[in-house]
Amino acid sequence: MGLVDAIILGIIQGLAEFLPISSSGHLVIVNHLLGIKDVDVFFNISVHIGTLAAIFIVFRKDILNIIQSIFKIFEKDKDFETKTNIKLGFLIIVGSIPTAFIGLFLSKHVDTIFSSIELTGAMLIVTGVIVGSSYFIKEKDNKETLFSFKTAVIIGISQGLAIIPGISRSGSTIVTGQIMGVNRELAGKYSFLLSIPAIVGAEILELYKQGLSLDIFTTEIIVGTLVSFVTGYFVLKYFMIIIKKGKFYLFAPYCFAAGALVFLIR
């Protein structure tokens, strides 16, 4: 992989991580088009770290409020905002549990699923169905600021399955939240906050596999990560506006077209 390839892949990651079109799926496709046969799993995870940094910047107030509220968990007279932030923190933990179990199981087959261009194409079409279904989900007059732990588990399961290239993590988790009655804006915010433990966990696991050697931090990985961060920051800011307006389904035709195209170029 050359530096230009790393920049291209960083841009793709920044665009596709937050838009409901599957970043992992697009990385597999672009790797195929660029002739990169040996997929660098650590590079894929590293560019995810770039977009993770974008999440920290965009949702920095929410993250800080959750952290501050956790330290007040044993206070007797907690205000409503503190209680809400404490529960949101626990919802993220609860949603991360099924994601971790599914991720650990599928990680045993990572070489196979990340090398199958056909699987990626098929799953992009599935993502199109998932995203397109949001058109038929009516926004409920739900003024509640949070949701149940059962809903968090179900959203966590959908996030775990999104390790399969072609299945959009943001698309599956946000639509699952909407189906469970969560309002669009909260579903979007929870989806991106829920991705934090998943990405951090995957990064730690891969660093462990690599023996924590600094040699893995090549110029290509550093540049690709920085590019994914900058691209991801601006895309995430814009995408949250799309979610609030309920225009999620507009990405379905692209997923169908991209999935069909995969079978033509394979």
C-alpha positions, 0 to 999 in steps of 0.5 A: 500500500502506497501513500496515495492509497492510504489517503484514498482509503482515509477519505473513504473511511471518513465518508462511509463511517458515518453515512449509512453505506458501510465503511468496512464494505467500501474499504474492501471494495476500494482495496479490490479496485486498487489491487491491494490483495493483502488487507491490512486489518490494523490499517482498517482499525487505525482509520476507524480511530481517526473517525473515532476522534471525530466522534469525540470532538463532535460529541465532546459535551455529551461525553464530558457530561456522562463522565462527570455524572458517573462521579456523582452516582452515589450522591443522594440529591441528583438533578434530572440531567445528572440522572439522565447522563448516568443512565446514558452511560449505563446504556452504552455499557449494556449495548456494548456487551452483545457487540463484544460477544458477537465481535469476538466470535466473528473476529475468528473469521475476519480473514474470510469475511474481509476478503470476500468481495461477493459477501460485501456486495450482498451485504450492501444490498441488505444495508439498502433494505435496512436504510430504505425501511426508515422511510416507513418508520413514523417518528413517534411523539416521543419526548423521553430523553432515554430508552430501556436497557432491552432496547440498548441490547437489541441495538448492541446486537445490530452493531455487533453484526455490522462487523460484516463488511457491507453492513452499515454500523450507523445504518443498522443501529439507528434504524434499529433504534427507530424501530424500537421507538427511539426518536431520530436524534437520540438514535443517532447520538446513541449510535455514535456514542455506542461505537466508542467502546467497540472501536477502542476494544477492536484497537486494543485487541489488534495491538495485542495481536501485533505485540504492541510494536511501534513498527506497525505505525507506518507513514501510511497508517498515520496519514490515513488516520489523519485524513479519516479524522478530518473527513469524518469530522465534517461528514458527521456534523452534516449527517446529524442534520440529515438524521434530524430531518428524517432523510435517512432513506435517501442513501438506500439507492446508493447502497443498492447500486454499490452492491450491484456494481460489486458483482459487475467488477468482481 
